């Protein structure tokens, strides 16, 4: 299965996480997302979000003309709030 590419462009990490959260809820466990993100906070925020949710942060990935980071979707991951993906939905 080829990675799903989410082009976050120059959006801030907050908006990237909202989009990533929405996308991961539509993908099966094991799917890989390549998130293209120029926000300098991305390499800090993405691993933290993955740790919170249970998705696997794969780190920087090659093959894109801008910085990109890999995330493997985990089935049964912790659900976060749609408008605030850095907060668990059960809290």
Biopython code that builds the backbone (N, CA, C, O; Angstrom):
import numpy as np
from Bio.PDB.StructureBuilder import StructureBuilder

atoms = [
    (1, "UNK", "N", (0.848, -1.174, 0.000)),
    (1, "UNK", "CA", (0.000, 0.000, 0.000)),
    (1, "UNK", "C", (0.896, 1.241, 0.000)),
    (1, "UNK", "O", (1.804, 1.352, 0.824)),
    (2, "UNK", "N", (0.648, 2.147, -0.899)),
    (2, "UNK", "CA", (1.408, 3.398, -0.983)),
    (2, "UNK", "C", (0.986, 4.348, 0.133)),
    (2, "UNK", "O", (-0.159, 4.319, 0.583)),
    (3, "UNK", "N", (1.921, 5.190, 0.577)),
    (3, "UNK", "CA", (1.555, 6.163, 1.611)),
    (3, "UNK", "C", (0.506, 7.148, 1.106)),
    (3, "UNK", "O", (0.470, 7.490, -0.076)),
    (4, "UNK", "N", (-0.332, 7.588, 2.013)),
    (4, "UNK", "CA", (-1.281, 8.654, 1.729)),
    (4, "UNK", "C", (-0.538, 9.955, 2.012)),
    (4, "UNK", "O", (0.041, 10.118, 3.086)),
    (5, "UNK", "N", (-0.552, 10.877, 1.061)),
    (5, "UNK", "CA", (0.164, 12.132, 1.227)),
    (5, "UNK", "C", (-0.830, 13.219, 1.640)),
    (5, "UNK", "O", (-1.842, 13.446, 0.977)),
    (6, "UNK", "N", (-0.513, 13.879, 2.747)),
    (6, "UNK", "CA", (-1.286, 15.017, 3.224)),
    (6, "UNK", "C", (-0.383, 16.235, 3.112)),
    (6, "UNK", "O", (0.580, 16.370, 3.866)),
    (7, "UNK", "N", (-0.688, 17.116, 2.179)),
    (7, "UNK", "CA", (0.133, 18.300, 1.957)),
    (7, "UNK", "C", (-0.369, 19.429, 2.836)),
    (7, "UNK", "O", (-1.381, 20.066, 2.544)),
    (8, "UNK", "N", (0.356, 19.663, 3.913)),
    (8, "UNK", "CA", (-0.020, 20.713, 4.849)),
    (8, "UNK", "C", (0.494, 22.084, 4.450)),
    (8, "UNK", "O", (0.166, 23.090, 5.079)),
    (9, "UNK", "N", (1.310, 22.115, 3.386)),
    (9, "UNK", "CA", (1.824, 23.393, 2.912)),
    (9, "UNK", "C", (2.506, 24.171, 4.016)),
    (9, "UNK", "O", (3.316, 23.628, 4.766)),
    (10, "UNK", "N", (2.172, 25.444, 4.109)),
    (10, "UNK", "CA", (2.809, 26.291, 5.125)),
    (10, "UNK", "C", (1.879, 26.549, 6.315)),
    (10, "UNK", "O", (2.073, 27.504, 7.066)),
    (11, "UNK", "N", (0.873, 25.693, 6.478)),
    (11, "UNK", "CA", (-0.043, 25.861, 7.612)),
    (11, "UNK", "C", (0.671, 25.598, 8.929)),
    (11, "UNK", "O", (1.631, 24.831, 8.996)),
    (12, "UNK", "N", (0.184, 26.245, 9.964)),
    (12, "UNK", "CA", (0.724, 26.017, 11.308)),
    (12, "UNK", "C", (0.383, 24.611, 11.776)),
    (12, "UNK", "O", (-0.562, 23.991, 11.289)),
    (13, "UNK", "N", (1.153, 24.126, 12.712)),
    (13, "UNK", "CA", (1.008, 22.751, 13.177)),
    (13, "UNK", "C", (-0.374, 22.472, 13.768)),
    (13, "UNK", "O", (-0.876, 21.355, 13.649)),
    (14, "UNK", "N", (-0.988, 23.458, 14.395)),
    (14, "UNK", "CA", (-2.332, 23.265, 14.950)),
    (14, "UNK", "C", (-3.292, 22.818, 13.847)),
    (14, "UNK", "O", (-4.043, 21.859, 14.025)),
    (15, "UNK", "N", (-3.267, 23.507, 12.721)),
    (15, "UNK", "CA", (-4.151, 23.147, 11.612)),
    (15, "UNK", "C", (-3.750, 21.821, 10.989)),
    (15, "UNK", "O", (-4.608, 21.054, 10.552)),
    (16, "UNK", "N", (-2.449, 21.545, 10.945)),
    (16, "UNK", "CA", (-1.975, 20.269, 10.407)),
    (16, "UNK", "C", (-2.492, 19.105, 11.245)),
    (16, "UNK", "O", (-2.925, 18.088, 10.702)),
    (17, "UNK", "N", (-2.449, 19.253, 12.556)),
    (17, "UNK", "CA", (-2.928, 18.180, 13.426)),
    (17, "UNK", "C", (-4.427, 17.969, 13.287)),
    (17, "UNK", "O", (-4.897, 16.834, 13.369)),
    (18, "UNK", "N", (-5.176, 19.023, 13.082)),
    (18, "UNK", "CA", (-6.621, 18.887, 12.859)),
    (18, "UNK", "C", (-6.861, 18.085, 11.586)),
    (18, "UNK", "O", (-7.703, 17.187, 11.571)),
    (19, "UNK", "N", (-6.133, 18.398, 10.522)),
    (19, "UNK", "CA", (-6.283, 17.665, 9.267)),
    (19, "UNK", "C", (-5.791, 16.229, 9.394)),
    (19, "UNK", "O", (-6.432, 15.308, 8.887)),
    (20, "UNK", "N", (-4.662, 16.030, 10.063)),
    (20, "UNK", "CA", (-4.126, 14.683, 10.244)),
    (20, "UNK", "C", (-5.066, 13.833, 11.072)),
    (20, "UNK", "O", (-5.296, 12.667, 10.752)),
    (21, "UNK", "N", (-5.604, 14.399, 12.121)),
    (21, "UNK", "CA", (-6.559, 13.667, 12.965)),
    (21, "UNK", "C", (-7.758, 13.210, 12.145)),
    (21, "UNK", "O", (-8.183, 12.059, 12.244)),
    (22, "UNK", "N", (-8.301, 14.114, 11.334)),
    (22, "UNK", "CA", (-9.451, 13.782, 10.491)),
    (22, "UNK", "C", (-9.096, 12.659, 9.510)),
    (22, "UNK", "O", (-9.872, 11.723, 9.319)),
    (23, "UNK", "N", (-7.926, 12.763, 8.896)),
    (23, "UNK", "CA", (-7.511, 11.752, 7.926)),
    (23, "UNK", "C", (-7.311, 10.391, 8.584)),
    (23, "UNK", "O", (-7.750, 9.376, 8.045)),
    (24, "UNK", "N", (-6.656, 10.357, 9.737)),
    (24, "UNK", "CA", (-6.369, 9.062, 10.361)),
    (24, "UNK", "C", (-7.639, 8.326, 10.777)),
    (24, "UNK", "O", (-7.630, 7.099, 10.879)),
    (25, "UNK", "N", (-8.722, 9.046, 11.018)),
    (25, "UNK", "CA", (-9.973, 8.367, 11.385)),
    (25, "UNK", "C", (-10.606, 7.655, 10.198)),
    (25, "UNK", "O", (-11.519, 6.849, 10.380)),
    (26, "UNK", "N", (-10.137, 7.940, 8.982)),
    (26, "UNK", "CA", (-10.701, 7.317, 7.786)),
    (26, "UNK", "C", (-9.832, 6.188, 7.237)),
    (26, "UNK", "O", (-10.222, 5.507, 6.288)),
    (27, "UNK", "N", (-8.656, 5.989, 7.831)),
    (27, "UNK", "CA", (-7.707, 5.012, 7.299)),
    (27, "UNK", "C", (-7.638, 3.765, 8.174)),
    (27, "UNK", "O", (-7.856, 3.831, 9.384)),
    (28, "UNK", "N", (-7.333, 2.622, 7.549)),
    (28, "UNK", "CA", (-7.208, 1.397, 8.346)),
    (28, "UNK", "C", (-5.882, 1.368, 9.110)),
    (28, "UNK", "O", (-4.927, 2.053, 8.743)),
    (29, "UNK", "N", (-5.839, 0.578, 10.158)),
    (29, "UNK", "CA", (-4.600, 0.383, 10.887)),
    (29, "UNK", "C", (-3.510, -0.114, 9.946)),
    (29, "UNK", "O", (-3.761, -0.952, 9.080)),
    (30, "UNK", "N", (-2.317, 0.401, 10.119)),
    (30, "UNK", "CA", (-1.194, 0.021, 9.274)),
    (30, "UNK", "C", (-0.950, 0.965, 8.114)),
    (30, "UNK", "O", (0.132, 0.959, 7.526)),
    (31, "UNK", "N", (-1.941, 1.777, 7.776)),
    (31, "UNK", "CA", (-1.761, 2.749, 6.690)),
    (31, "UNK", "C", (-0.699, 3.757, 7.100)),
    (31, "UNK", "O", (-0.555, 4.090, 8.277)),
    (32, "UNK", "N", (0.042, 4.236, 6.105)),
    (32, "UNK", "CA", (1.091, 5.212, 6.366)),
    (32, "UNK", "C", (0.708, 6.538, 5.727)),
    (32, "UNK", "O", (0.254, 6.586, 4.584)),
    (33, "UNK", "N", (0.896, 7.603, 6.478)),
    (33, "UNK", "CA", (0.640, 8.961, 5.996)),
    (33, "UNK", "C", (1.976, 9.685, 5.917)),
    (33, "UNK", "O", (2.776, 9.637, 6.851)),
    (34, "UNK", "N", (2.208, 10.350, 4.806)),
    (34, "UNK", "CA", (3.335, 11.276, 4.690)),
    (34, "UNK", "C", (2.754, 12.672, 4.787)),
    (34, "UNK", "O", (2.021, 13.109, 3.900)),
    (35, "UNK", "N", (3.073, 13.360, 5.842)),
    (35, "UNK", "CA", (2.586, 14.717, 6.079)),
    (35, "UNK", "C", (3.657, 15.702, 5.644)),
    (35, "UNK", "O", (4.734, 15.757, 6.237)),
    (36, "UNK", "N", (3.363, 16.473, 4.618)),
    (36, "UNK", "CA", (4.272, 17.518, 4.159)),
    (36, "UNK", "C", (3.988, 18.753, 4.995)),
    (36, "UNK", "O", (2.862, 19.249, 5.029)),
    (37, "UNK", "N", (5.023, 19.245, 5.671)),
    (37, "UNK", "CA", (4.822, 20.361, 6.597)),
    (37, "UNK", "C", (6.083, 21.203, 6.679)),
    (37, "UNK", "O", (7.167, 20.692, 6.960)),
    (38, "UNK", "N", (5.933, 22.492, 6.433)),
    (38, "UNK", "CA", (7.073, 23.396, 6.548)),
    (38, "UNK", "C", (7.140, 24.081, 7.909)),
    (38, "UNK", "O", (8.125, 24.756, 8.209)),
    (39, "UNK", "N", (6.124, 23.922, 8.725)),
    (39, "UNK", "CA", (6.131, 24.530, 10.059)),
    (39, "UNK", "C", (7.298, 23.945, 10.854)),
    (39, "UNK", "O", (7.397, 22.724, 10.977)),
    (40, "UNK", "N", (8.181, 24.783, 11.394)),
    (40, "UNK", "CA", (9.325, 24.262, 12.139)),
    (40, "UNK", "C", (8.938, 23.485, 13.400)),
    (40, "UNK", "O", (9.762, 22.756, 13.952)),
    (41, "UNK", "N", (7.702, 23.634, 13.856)),
    (41, "UNK", "CA", (7.254, 22.887, 15.035)),
    (41, "UNK", "C", (6.832, 21.460, 14.696)),
    (41, "UNK", "O", (6.664, 20.645, 15.603)),
    (42, "UNK", "N", (6.658, 21.139, 13.432)),
    (42, "UNK", "CA", (6.169, 19.819, 13.035)),
    (42, "UNK", "C", (7.003, 18.668, 13.599)),
    (42, "UNK", "O", (6.424, 17.715, 14.121)),
    (43, "UNK", "N", (8.342, 18.711, 13.518)),
    (43, "UNK", "CA", (9.100, 17.574, 14.047)),
    (43, "UNK", "C", (9.038, 17.440, 15.572)),
    (43, "UNK", "O", (9.492, 16.439, 16.127)),
    (44, "UNK", "N", (8.486, 18.429, 16.235)),
    (44, "UNK", "CA", (8.290, 18.353, 17.686)),
    (44, "UNK", "C", (6.853, 17.939, 18.000)),
    (44, "UNK", "O", (6.618, 17.053, 18.821)),
    (45, "UNK", "N", (5.894, 18.593, 17.334)),
    (45, "UNK", "CA", (4.478, 18.349, 17.615)),
    (45, "UNK", "C", (3.986, 16.983, 17.126)),
    (45, "UNK", "O", (3.170, 16.349, 17.795)),
    (46, "UNK", "N", (4.468, 16.529, 15.980)),
    (46, "UNK", "CA", (3.989, 15.246, 15.444)),
    (46, "UNK", "C", (4.341, 14.061, 16.346)),
    (46, "UNK", "O", (3.461, 13.251, 16.638)),
    (47, "UNK", "N", (5.593, 13.928, 16.799)),
    (47, "UNK", "CA", (5.871, 12.810, 17.706)),
    (47, "UNK", "C", (5.062, 12.887, 19.001)),
    (47, "UNK", "O", (4.635, 11.862, 19.533)),
    (48, "UNK", "N", (4.854, 14.108, 19.507)),
    (48, "UNK", "CA", (4.065, 14.264, 20.733)),
    (48, "UNK", "C", (2.628, 13.836, 20.501)),
    (48, "UNK", "O", (2.037, 13.162, 21.344)),
    (49, "UNK", "N", (2.056, 14.224, 19.358)),
    (49, "UNK", "CA", (0.673, 13.853, 19.052)),
    (49, "UNK", "C", (0.572, 12.337, 18.875)),
    (49, "UNK", "O", (-0.382, 11.716, 19.344)),
    (50, "UNK", "N", (1.548, 11.751, 18.205)),
    (50, "UNK", "CA", (1.538, 10.292, 18.023)),
    (50, "UNK", "C", (1.632, 9.583, 19.371)),
    (50, "UNK", "O", (0.961, 8.575, 19.588)),
    (51, "UNK", "N", (2.452, 10.098, 20.269)),
    (51, "UNK", "CA", (2.563, 9.509, 21.598)),
    (51, "UNK", "C", (1.224, 9.586, 22.331)),
    (51, "UNK", "O", (0.825, 8.631, 22.997)),
    (52, "UNK", "N", (0.536, 10.712, 22.212)),
    (52, "UNK", "CA", (-0.765, 10.895, 22.843)),
    (52, "UNK", "C", (-1.810, 9.927, 22.287)),
    (52, "UNK", "O", (-2.590, 9.347, 23.042)),
    (53, "UNK", "N", (-1.819, 9.758, 20.974)),
    (53, "UNK", "CA", (-2.874, 8.980, 20.323)),
    (53, "UNK", "C", (-2.566, 7.498, 20.177)),
    (53, "UNK", "O", (-3.479, 6.675, 20.110)),
    (54, "UNK", "N", (-1.284, 7.154, 20.127)),
    (54, "UNK", "CA", (-0.916, 5.761, 19.907)),
    (54, "UNK", "C", (-0.541, 5.459, 18.464)),
    (54, "UNK", "O", (-0.173, 4.328, 18.148)),
    (55, "UNK", "N", (-0.629, 6.454, 17.584)),
    (55, "UNK", "CA", (-0.140, 6.262, 16.219)),
    (55, "UNK", "C", (1.386, 6.224, 16.280)),
    (55, "UNK", "O", (1.987, 6.729, 17.228)),
    (56, "UNK", "N", (2.002, 5.629, 15.273)),
    (56, "UNK", "CA", (3.459, 5.479, 15.268)),
    (56, "UNK", "C", (4.116, 6.579, 14.441)),
    (56, "UNK", "O", (3.852, 6.706, 13.245)),
    (57, "UNK", "N", (4.956, 7.356, 15.069)),
    (57, "UNK", "CA", (5.708, 8.391, 14.361)),
    (57, "UNK", "C", (6.900, 7.735, 13.682)),
    (57, "UNK", "O", (7.706, 7.083, 14.346)),
    (58, "UNK", "N", (7.025, 7.898, 12.369)),
    (58, "UNK", "CA", (8.088, 7.261, 11.598)),
    (58, "UNK", "C", (9.257, 8.189, 11.314)),
    (58, "UNK", "O", (10.288, 7.751, 10.805)),
    (59, "UNK", "N", (9.105, 9.468, 11.636)),
    (59, "UNK", "CA", (10.185, 10.423, 11.422)),
    (59, "UNK", "C", (10.171, 11.027, 10.033)),
    (59, "UNK", "O", (9.226, 10.829, 9.269)),
    (60, "UNK", "N", (11.224, 11.766, 9.706)),
    (60, "UNK", "CA", (11.316, 12.405, 8.382)),
    (60, "UNK", "C", (11.357, 11.351, 7.278)),
    (60, "UNK", "O", (11.950, 10.285, 7.443)),
    (61, "UNK", "N", (10.722, 11.663, 6.159)),
    (61, "UNK", "CA", (10.727, 10.763, 5.004)),
    (61, "UNK", "C", (11.242, 11.509, 3.782)),
    (61, "UNK", "O", (11.019, 12.710, 3.625)),
    (62, "UNK", "N", (11.928, 10.780, 2.927)),
    (62, "UNK", "CA", (12.474, 11.339, 1.695)),
    (62, "UNK", "C", (11.449, 11.230, 0.563)),
    (62, "UNK", "O", (10.419, 10.569, 0.691)),
    (63, "UNK", "N", (11.762, 11.892, -0.536)),
    (63, "UNK", "CA", (10.949, 11.757, -1.734)),
    (63, "UNK", "C", (9.962, 12.881, -1.971)),
    (63, "UNK", "O", (9.137, 12.806, -2.882)),
    (64, "UNK", "N", (10.038, 13.910, -1.168)),
    (64, "UNK", "CA", (9.154, 15.063, -1.325)),
    (64, "UNK", "C", (10.016, 16.305, -1.484)),
    (64, "UNK", "O", (11.148, 16.344, -1.002)),
    (65, "UNK", "N", (9.488, 17.316, -2.153)),
    (65, "UNK", "CA", (10.280, 18.537, -2.375)),
    (65, "UNK", "C", (10.317, 19.471, -1.170)),
    (65, "UNK", "O", (11.058, 20.454, -1.166)),
    (66, "UNK", "N", (9.526, 19.167, -0.157)),
    (66, "UNK", "CA", (9.504, 19.933, 1.089)),
    (66, "UNK", "C", (9.589, 18.945, 2.245)),
    (66, "UNK", "O", (9.422, 17.744, 2.031)),
    (67, "UNK", "N", (9.844, 19.414, 3.461)),
    (67, "UNK", "CA", (9.937, 18.486, 4.592)),
    (67, "UNK", "C", (8.666, 17.643, 4.731)),
    (67, "UNK", "O", (7.552, 18.155, 4.622)),
    (68, "UNK", "N", (8.851, 16.351, 4.972)),
    (68, "UNK", "CA", (7.719, 15.430, 5.132)),
    (68, "UNK", "C", (8.034, 14.460, 6.267)),
    (68, "UNK", "O", (9.190, 14.113, 6.510)),
    (69, "UNK", "N", (6.988, 14.036, 6.947)),
    (69, "UNK", "CA", (7.121, 13.183, 8.119)),
    (69, "UNK", "C", (6.137, 12.034, 8.007)),
    (69, "UNK", "O", (5.007, 12.219, 7.555)),
    (70, "UNK", "N", (6.560, 10.852, 8.416)),
    (70, "UNK", "CA", (5.721, 9.669, 8.310)),
    (70, "UNK", "C", (5.011, 9.348, 9.609)),
    (70, "UNK", "O", (5.561, 9.494, 10.700)),
    (71, "UNK", "N", (3.765, 8.905, 9.456)),
    (71, "UNK", "CA", (2.954, 8.449, 10.583)),
    (71, "UNK", "C", (2.264, 7.161, 10.152)),
    (71, "UNK", "O", (1.613, 7.127, 9.108)),
    (72, "UNK", "N", (2.403, 6.093, 10.952)),
    (72, "UNK", "CA", (1.667, 4.852, 10.699)),
    (72, "UNK", "C", (0.427, 4.848, 11.591)),
    (72, "UNK", "O", (0.517, 5.000, 12.809)),
    (73, "UNK", "N", (-0.728, 4.671, 10.956)),
    (73, "UNK", "CA", (-2.004, 4.667, 11.666)),
    (73, "UNK", "C", (-2.119, 3.389, 12.496)),
    (73, "UNK", "O", (-1.829, 2.294, 12.012)),
    (74, "UNK", "N", (-2.541, 3.541, 13.739)),
    (74, "UNK", "CA", (-2.746, 2.415, 14.637)),
    (74, "UNK", "C", (-4.241, 2.197, 14.830)),
    (74, "UNK", "O", (-4.970, 3.117, 15.200)),
    (75, "UNK", "N", (-4.688, 0.972, 14.576)),
    (75, "UNK", "CA", (-6.089, 0.642, 14.825)),
    (75, "UNK", "C", (-6.357, 0.779, 16.323)),
    (75, "UNK", "O", (-5.538, 0.364, 17.143)),
    (76, "UNK", "N", (-7.476, 1.347, 16.669)),
    (76, "UNK", "CA", (-7.834, 1.505, 18.075)),
    (76, "UNK", "C", (-7.079, 2.614, 18.784)),
    (76, "UNK", "O", (-6.986, 2.623, 20.011)),
    (77, "UNK", "N", (-6.538, 3.552, 18.012)),
    (77, "UNK", "CA", (-5.801, 4.666, 18.610)),
    (77, "UNK", "C", (-6.728, 5.504, 19.490)),
    (77, "UNK", "O", (-7.947, 5.490, 19.319)),
    (78, "UNK", "N", (-6.142, 6.219, 20.414)),
    (78, "UNK", "CA", (-6.894, 7.114, 21.283)),
    (78, "UNK", "C", (-7.524, 8.217, 20.433)),
    (78, "UNK", "O", (-6.853, 8.843, 19.612)),
    (79, "UNK", "N", (-8.788, 8.439, 20.637)),
    (79, "UNK", "CA", (-9.506, 9.455, 19.880)),
    (79, "UNK", "C", (-9.302, 10.813, 20.553)),
    (79, "UNK", "O", (-9.392, 10.938, 21.775)),
    (80, "UNK", "N", (-9.030, 11.817, 19.737)),
    (80, "UNK", "CA", (-8.863, 13.167, 20.246)),
    (80, "UNK", "C", (-10.001, 14.045, 19.741)),
    (80, "UNK", "O", (-10.754, 13.657, 18.848)),
    (81, "UNK", "N", (-10.112, 15.218, 20.321)),
    (81, "UNK", "CA", (-11.183, 16.142, 19.935)),
    (81, "UNK", "C", (-10.943, 16.646, 18.515)),
    (81, "UNK", "O", (-9.805, 16.921, 18.134)),
    (82, "UNK", "N", (-12.003, 16.764, 17.744)),
    (82, "UNK", "CA", (-11.896, 17.199, 16.350)),
    (82, "UNK", "C", (-11.347, 18.617, 16.238)),
    (82, "UNK", "O", (-10.575, 18.913, 15.326)),
    (83, "UNK", "N", (-11.737, 19.486, 17.153)),
    (83, "UNK", "CA", (-11.308, 20.878, 17.092)),
    (83, "UNK", "C", (-10.020, 21.133, 17.869)),
    (83, "UNK", "O", (-9.392, 22.180, 17.709)),
    (84, "UNK", "N", (-9.633, 20.192, 18.697)),
    (84, "UNK", "CA", (-8.413, 20.300, 19.513)),
    (84, "UNK", "C", (-7.752, 18.924, 19.581)),
    (84, "UNK", "O", (-7.871, 18.227, 20.589)),
    (85, "UNK", "N", (-7.055, 18.531, 18.513)),
    (85, "UNK", "CA", (-6.531, 17.165, 18.440)),
    (85, "UNK", "C", (-5.433, 16.849, 19.452)),
    (85, "UNK", "O", (-4.960, 15.714, 19.510)),
    (86, "UNK", "N", (-5.030, 17.817, 20.233)),
    (86, "UNK", "CA", (-4.034, 17.568, 21.272)),
    (86, "UNK", "C", (-4.704, 17.271, 22.604)),
    (86, "UNK", "O", (-4.032, 17.138, 23.627)),
    (87, "UNK", "N", (-6.065, 17.164, 22.589)),
    (87, "UNK", "CA", (-6.837, 16.790, 23.787)),
    (87, "UNK", "C", (-7.604, 15.509, 23.502)),
    (87, "UNK", "O", (-8.281, 15.392, 22.481)),
    (88, "UNK", "N", (-7.492, 14.551, 24.412)),
    (88, "UNK", "CA", (-8.257, 13.313, 24.261)),
    (88, "UNK", "C", (-9.746, 13.639, 24.313)),
    (88, "UNK", "O", (-10.162, 14.559, 25.017)),
    (89, "UNK", "N", (-10.544, 12.885, 23.569)),
    (89, "UNK", "CA", (-11.983, 13.187, 23.521)),
    (89, "UNK", "C", (-12.697, 12.712, 24.773)),
    (89, "UNK", "O", (-13.817, 13.152, 25.031)),
    (90, "UNK", "N", (-12.096, 11.833, 25.560)),
    (90, "UNK", "CA", (-12.760, 11.321, 26.764)),
    (90, "UNK", "C", (-12.451, 12.130, 28.014)),
    (90, "UNK", "O", (-12.848, 11.753, 29.117)),
    (91, "UNK", "N", (-11.749, 13.230, 27.847)),
    (91, "UNK", "CA", (-11.365, 14.051, 29.009)),
    (91, "UNK", "C", (-12.233, 15.292, 29.051)),
    (91, "UNK", "O", (-12.081, 16.122, 29.947)),
]
sb = StructureBuilder()
sb.init_structure("model")
sb.init_model(0)
sb.init_chain("A")
sb.init_seg("    ")
for serial, (resi, resn, name, xyz) in enumerate(atoms, 1):
    if name == "N":
        sb.init_residue(resn, " ", resi, " ")
    sb.init_atom(name, np.array(xyz, "f"), 0.0, 1.0, " ", f" {name:<3s}", serial, name[0])
structure = sb.get_structure()
